[in-house]
Amino acid sequence: QVQLVESGGGLVQAGGSLRLSCAASGRTFSNNVMGWFRQAPGAEREFVAGTRWIGGGTFSGYIGDSVKGRFTVYRVISKNTMYLQMNSLKPEDTAVYYCATRDSQSIVSWRSEEFDYWGQGTQVTVSS
């Protein structure tokens, strides 16, 4: 079994920054796909960012359209942890942010249905 634990959420003013962490443990494979999703009240779960192994110890990062230019994603393999750096936050970024992984090193579409394991989520609230 895989365990994912998110941390780093909180309350921040518009224009501020936060860094979320997702620590993986259990039966994990360091090269598997990992992603960040978010869900606001009454809304569907939305892809935010993800990482995919591309060989040679290197991961490629993917950023969702709604946060492109403001968010970055990266992994530290030695810590089995993925991070989401969020800058220039807006009130519309308010949501519960979830970390997820799947039993594969590849992915075709960054849809929530493609992921096998999920963390409990961390709340991010951006005040105007």
C-alpha positions in Angstrom: 0.0 0.0 0.0 1.0 3.6 -0.7 0.6 6.5 1.7 0.7 10.1 0.7 0.8 12.9 3.2 0.3 16.5 2.1 1.4 19.5 4.1 2.1 23.2 3.8 -1.5 24.5 3.2 -2.8 27.5 5.0 -4.2 31.0 4.8 -2.4 33.6 2.6 -3.2 37.0 1.1 -3.6 37.4 -2.6 -0.3 37.8 -4.2 1.4 35.7 -1.6 3.2 32.3 -1.9 2.9 28.9 -0.4 4.8 25.6 -0.9 3.0 22.3 -0.6 4.8 19.1 0.1 3.7 15.5 -0.6 5.6 12.8 1.2 5.2 9.3 -0.2 5.8 6.1 1.9 4.9 2.5 1.8 5.1 0.5 -1.4 6.4 3.3 -3.5 8.4 3.4 -6.7 10.4 6.6 -7.0 9.9 6.9 -10.8 6.1 6.6 -10.8 3.9 9.5 -12.0 2.8 11.9 -9.3 0.4 14.8 -9.5 -1.4 17.6 -7.7 -5.1 18.2 -8.0 -7.4 20.6 -6.3 -11.1 20.8 -5.6 -13.1 23.9 -4.6 -16.5 23.6 -3.0 -19.1 22.6 -5.6 -16.5 22.2 -8.3 -14.9 19.2 -10.0 -11.4 18.0 -9.1 -9.0 19.9 -11.3 -5.5 19.0 -12.4 -2.9 21.4 -11.1 0.6 20.0 -11.8 2.4 16.7 -12.2 5.7 15.0 -12.7 6.7 12.1 -15.0 10.0 10.3 -15.2 11.7 10.8 -18.6 14.9 8.8 -17.9 18.4 9.5 -16.7 17.1 10.4 -13.2 15.2 13.3 -14.7 11.5 14.2 -14.3 9.5 16.4 -16.5 7.0 18.8 -15.0 3.5 19.5 -16.3 1.4 22.5 -15.2 -2.3 23.0 -15.6 -3.5 25.9 -17.8 -5.2 27.8 -14.9 -1.9 28.0 -12.9 0.7 28.2 -15.7 3.3 30.8 -15.0 2.6 31.0 -11.3 3.0 27.4 -10.0 6.0 25.1 -10.4 6.3 21.4 -9.5 9.4 19.3 -8.6 10.5 16.2 -6.8 13.3 15.3 -4.5 13.9 11.6 -5.0 16.1 11.2 -1.9 13.2 12.4 0.2 10.5 10.6 -1.8 8.7 14.0 -1.8 7.0 16.1 -4.4 6.6 19.9 -4.0 4.2 22.5 -5.4 5.5 26.0 -5.3 2.6 28.4 -5.6 3.3 32.1 -6.3 1.1 35.1 -7.1 -1.8 33.3 -5.4 -5.3 34.5 -6.3 -8.6 34.0 -4.4 -9.7 31.6 -7.1 -6.8 29.3 -6.1 -8.7 28.6 -2.8 -9.3 24.8 -2.7 -8.3 21.6 -1.0 -5.1 20.4 -2.7 -4.5 16.7 -3.1 -1.5 14.7 -4.0 -1.8 11.5 -6.0 0.3 8.8 -7.6 -0.3 5.9 -9.9 1.3 2.5 -10.4 3.0 3.5 -13.6 5.8 5.6 -14.9 3.8 6.8 -17.8 0.5 8.7 -18.3 -1.5 9.8 -21.3 -4.0 12.2 -19.7 -3.7 14.1 -16.4 -7.2 13.1 -15.3 -8.0 12.2 -11.7 -9.3 8.8 -12.8 -5.8 7.8 -13.9 -4.5 7.9 -10.4 -4.5 5.0 -7.9 -3.6 6.6 -4.6 -4.5 9.8 -2.9 -3.5 11.9 0.1 -6.0 13.3 2.5 -5.7 16.8 1.1 -4.5 20.2 2.5 -6.6 23.4 2.6 -5.3 26.4 0.8 -7.2 29.7 1.4 -6.3 32.9 -0.4 -7.9 36.1 0.9 -8.5 39.1 -1.3 
